[in-house]
Amino acid sequence: MRMRVLIGCVCFLSTTLALAADGSRPIAPLLQSFVDKQVIAGAVTLVADKDATLAVDCAGSASLRMKRPMRPDNLFWIASMTKPVTATGLMMLVDEGKVHLADPVEKYLPEFKGQLVADGSGPPHAPSHAITVREVMSHTSGLVPANSPVFRNAEDLRDWVARCAKTPLIREPGTKYEYNNSGINTGGRIIEVVSGLSYAEFMQRRLFDPLAMQDTTFWPTEAQAARLARTARRSKDSASLEEIQLARNVSPALIERLGHGAKVPLPMLEDMGIGQIANYAHHFAEPAGGLYSTASDLGKFCQMLLGGGVYRGRRLLSQEAVRAMTSNQTGRIPVNPQEGYGIGWSVKTRDNEGPSVGSFGHRGARRTAMWIDPKNGIATIVLIERFDMTGEEQNELYSSILKTAIATYGKASR
């Protein structure tokens, strides 16, 4: 039976968790070292195996401006970490035989019929094949990038994907990996059409509720927004970090006018900008990057996948579905020297940061990350909010945390 001790969090004591075999808790001081070096303002990390949470650690500030210490229950915008969550929802429909990865997208979304390719090699022409579900979920579809002006002022997921379908592909499908929110959003729209539920409602009923992910949402409430970890960036003189403020001059009248009566918590506007007004007003849940969550909630999600689709005795996904979405689906199409891509998941092809080859995970725009390592038997979640982190800083941070988690809590250490 594991020893139980008070949580080794620098700034908040809350629960009981397991110590490492040698009695140490090395992640908390490691996080503090990155705070002291002004690499991050603060962080929350969680390590779990399939049965239990092994460690939760935090350090630094959740808000530099308000001098609020980081706590384990702080809420984070997880951005592109939403992609594997969406993929999990889609694979539930694959399990039920309602969706097939090899099927053309137009089977489920007829608006994609007749889509052309405009790759600059000549006049727009028919593609060699219609884009498939596998291709949109593995960034190999050739769909127009999400930063295209065609998506400006899209009101909801249906509107977004309809615009995507009307726009020619930028290259032949299945020929190149190009990271692109448009594909994952299309996968989310397939969930809606096939299930008969809105994407957000499907995810709530089929995933968030069964896993008791009570703080995972596309639209944080006032109470949740009060726990939002604010985003830091390098100051103009590069001497320190400062908190971003993206909505300093937003008046209540403007919120009322743009939001059509929707109540948008002020912390959401300050940290994310006025685009949040439209998201709240139209209830736009973006499958490629719209979620907010906590370390605890993400830990439950990762435990389910470590358990081969089972969480606390309840099967949510088949083992076959877990294997399919967490194995390389891009074939001979290169992704990068360290990773391939599955269905909504990055898959390690090289042990460059600690997690073993075949482990899988994802990162978010403001440097949140989660990695699930079946060989070592653990999942590691790293939650920070940093706007402009350099590649060198990221490599040092992730590698040191992931390697420490494996050495301390991996199967070989237990």
N, C-alpha and C positions, 0 to 999 in steps of 0.2 A: 504493500500500500504506500502511495506517495506521501511524503511529508507535506504538510499544509502550512503556509505562512501568509502573513499579510502581504498584499500586493506591493511590489517593488516600484511604485510610481513616485517620481521625484516630487510631484506636486499634489497628490490626492490619494488618500487611503480609502479603499472601498470594499475589497472582497478577499477571498482566500484562494491562492493558486499554488502550483507546484514549484519547488526550487529545482535548480539544476542538481545533478548528481553530487557535485562537490559543494553544494550549499550556496553557490554564488548566484548573483543576478546581474550579469554583465551588460545587459542591453541598456538599462537606465543611464549608467555613467557614459556609455558610448553616445547615446542621444545627447546628453548634456555637453559632450565635447564638441558636437556639431553646432549646438546653440552657442557655445562659448566662442567658436571660430566664426560666428556670423554666417554660417552656411544656411541655417534654418532658424525661424523664429521659435518654432516648437514642433513637437511631434507626439503621436501616439502610435505604439506598435503592439501587435498581438501575435502570439504564437500558439498554435493549437494542433493537437492530433485529432483523429476522427471522433474521439470520445470525450475529450475535455479541453478546456482552455488551459494552457500551460504557463503562460506569462502575459501580463499586460503592463506596459511601461510607458511613461510619458515624461516630457521635460519641456522647459521653456514656456512660451506664451501662446495663448490662443488669440490674443489681441495685443499687439504692441502698443497701440494708441491708448487703450483702456487699461493696460497693465493687468490683464486677466491671465492667471496661470492656466496652462493646459490641463485638461482633465480627461479621464478615459471615456466620458460620455459626450465629448465634443463632436459636433456634426461637421462633416467635410463634403465639399463638392468632389465627387469621385470621377467626374468627367468620363473619359473613355473606358474606365473600369465598368461602365454600364454595358459595354459591348458583350462581354461574356455572360452577364446577367440576362440580356436579351437572347443570346444564343441558347441559354438553358431553357428559356421559355419556348423557343422554337423547337428544340429537340424533344420537348414533351409532346408536341404535336407529331413529330417524326415517330416517337414511340407508339403513338396511337394510330399510325398509318394514315394520318390525314395530310401529311406533307412528306415529300421525298426530296432529298438533297439533289438528286440528278435531274429533277423535273425543271422545265423552263419556268421562269418567273411568271410568264404570261398565262400559264395554266391557272394561277391563282389571282393574278392581277391583269385582266385582259387589256388594260390601257397600255401595256408594254408591247402588244402585237404590232409588228411593222416597224419597230424601232430601228433606225439606221445607224451607220458608223460614219463619223466625220473626223477622220484622223489626219487630214491635211494632205493625203496622198492623191487626192482627186475629188470628184464630186461625192457627196454622201451616197453610201451604198449599203446594201443588206449585209449584215454580219455573217460570218461563216456558220454560226449557230446562235440561237436565241440564248440570252444569258440565263444561267441556271441559279437555283437557290444556293448551291454550294459556292458558286462564284461571287454572289453578292455578299455572302457571309465570310468570305476569305479574301476580300479585297482584290479580286482578279476579274471583275466584271467589265471594267472599262466605262463605268457610269461617270457622268459629269461630276467633278469635285464639289464638295459641300460648300466651298467658298464662292461658287459661281453666283453671279447676280441674278440668275433665274430663280433663286430661292428667296430673294429679298421679300420680306414681309409675308412669308408663308405663314398661314394662321394655325395649321394643325398638321398632324402626320399625313392625313389623307391628301391635303393640299400639297404638301412637300413632295410626296411620292408621285402624285399626278404630274407635277412639273418635271420631275426627274424622267418620267416615262416619255414625255413629249420632247425631251432634249436628246439629240443624237449622242451615241457613245463616243468617247474620245479615242478609242482604239478597239481593236478586235478583242472580244471577250476571251478570257483564258490564256492570254499571252504575256501579261505582265502583272506583277504585284504592285498596287498603288494604294496605300492606306487612304481610306475614303469613307467618311460618315454616310454617304448616300446609300451604299450597299446595306449597311446595318439598319438604317432607317427603313429601307425597302423590306428587309426581313421582319421588322416590327409591324409593318403594314400587312404582311402576309399573316402574321399572328391574328390581327384584327379580323381580316376577311374570313379566315378559316374557322376561328373560334366563335365569331359573332359577338365578341366583346371588344371594348376599346383595349388598346395595347396596355394602358395603365391598369385597367380593371383586371385584365387577364393576369398580369404579373402580380397584382395584389392577391388575387384569389388562389392562384396556383403555386406561387413561390413565397411571397413575403409573409402571408398569413400562416402557411404550414411551418415555416421556419421561425415564426415569431420575430420577424425583422421589423420591429415596431417603429424604428426611426429611419427606415429607408423609404424615400419619397421623392417625387419630382417637384413638389411644391411645399417646402417646409412651412409649418405653422409659425405663429408668433413665438410660441414657447420653444420650438425647435430652433428657429432662427436665432434666438438668444444664446444658443449654444454653438453657433456657427464659428468654426475656426477661421479667422480672417487671413487673407493672403498677404504675404510679404514680398518685397522686391528690393533690389539693391538701391541704396540712396544715390543721388546724383553725384556725390563725391566718392562713391564706392567704399566709404569707410564703414558703413553699417547697413542694416536692413530697416526698411520702413514699411508701414502698412498702406496698401493701396486703398484709395477712396474714389470710387467710380461714379458716385452720384451726389456730389457735394451740393449742387444747386437744384435738385429735383424738388419741386413744390408739391404739396398735397393736391393742389388743383390739377397739376399735370398728371399725377398718378390717377386721379379720378377720371380725367378725360381719356387717357390712353387705356386705362384698365377697365372701363365700363363698369365701375363699381367693385371690381375685384380688390381685395385687401392684400397688399404686398408688403411683407415685413421690411422695415427700413434696413436691417442688416443685409438682406438679400440685394437691395439696390446698391448699397455702399460697396459690397464685395463683388457683385456680378454685373452691375450696370443696369440701365433702364430697359434693356431687352427683357428683363424679368417681368416687366409689367405685362407685355403681350403674352408671355408664357402662362402667367397666372390667369389673365383674362380669357384666353382661348383654351385653357387647360391642355396646353401643348406639352406632351411627354415625349422627349426625344430619345429613341432607342439607342442611339449611338453615343450619347453623352450627357443625359439630363439628370442623373440620379445624385442624391445626397444620402449619406449613410454614416454609420459609426463603426468603430473597430469591432464592437460586440456583434452587430448585425452581420458584418462581412465575415466574421469568424464562423458564424453558423452556416452561412452559405458555403464557405470553404470546407467545413467539416462534412457537409453533405457530399461534396465531390470527392473528398478523401475517402469517404465511406462507400464509394462506388455508386452514388446516387441515393444512399439511405441516410436518413437523419433520425436519430432516436427511435429506431425500429420502423420508421415509415419510409417506404420507397417513393421517391419523387421522380427519379430517372432510372432507366435501365443501365446496366453496366455497359452494354453495347453503345448506348447513346453517349455516355461519358467518354468512352474510348474514341468514338468517332469525332467528337468535337474537340478533344484534346490531343489529337494526333495530326501530323502535318497533312494538310489538304491541298497544298499548292503544287504538289508533284515536283516537277523539275524546274518550276518557276522560282528563281531565287528571291529570298526576302532580305536577309542580312546574314553576315557570317556566324552570328550567334543563335539565331532564332528562325523557325519556320512559323507558319500560321495555320491554325485549325479552323473550327467554326466559332468565330468570335474570341479565340484565345491565341496568344503567342505561345509557342512551344520551343523549349530549349533544345538546340541541336549541338550546343557546345557549353561545357561547364566553365563559363567565364566569370560568374558572380557568386558561385557557391552551390545553387540548386543544381541537382543532377540532370544529365541529359534525359529528355523526356518529361521533365517537369513543365508546368504550364502556369500562365498568369497573365496579368495585364497591368498597364500603367495609365495614369490620367494626366491631363494637360498641366495641372499644377503639382505634379510629381508624386501623387499618391500611387501606391503599388500593392499588388498581392501576388504571391507565388505559392503554388501548391506542388509539393515535392513528394510523390508517392514512395519513391525509393527510401528517402529519409523519414517518411511518415509524418511530415509536418506541413502546415501552411503558415506563412509569415505575411502579415499585413503591416504596411508602413504608410501612415497617414500624415502628410505634411501639406502645407499650402504655400508654395513658393513660385513666383511668377516667372523669374528669369534665371533659373538655375543653369549653370554651365554643364556641359557634358562631363567634364572632369569632376565637378562636384557631385553630380549624380552617380557616376561610377564609384567614387569613394564611399558615398553614403550607402547606396544599395548593397554593394559588395561587402562592406564591413558588417552591416546589420544582418544580411542573409547568411553569411558565413558564421557569424556568432550564434545565430539562432540554430543553425544545423549542428554546430559543435556542442552547444549547450543542451539542446532539447531533441535533437535527431535520434533516430532509433539506436545508433551506435553508442550514444551517451546514456541511454536508459537501461 
